[in-house]
Amino acid sequence: MKNVEMTVEGTILTIKVDLSKEFGPSASGKTIIIASTEGNVPIPNRPEKVGLNVYRKK
């Protein structure tokens, strides 16, 4: 994962992303990647999975 922090308290999932970070252009070059789980990943200690991409236009 890039710039993604997940925590679970009870049944509440909290996702933290630092919007000031950048990881360069996307494959198409149209957007700048801010954060990504890089596919679907399991939520800590849970059966569910999450997929997240945060980006902005160039």
Secondary structure, 3 states (H helix, E strand, C coil): CECCEEEEECCEEEEECCCCCCCCECCCCCEEEEEECCCCEECCCCCCEECCEEEEEC
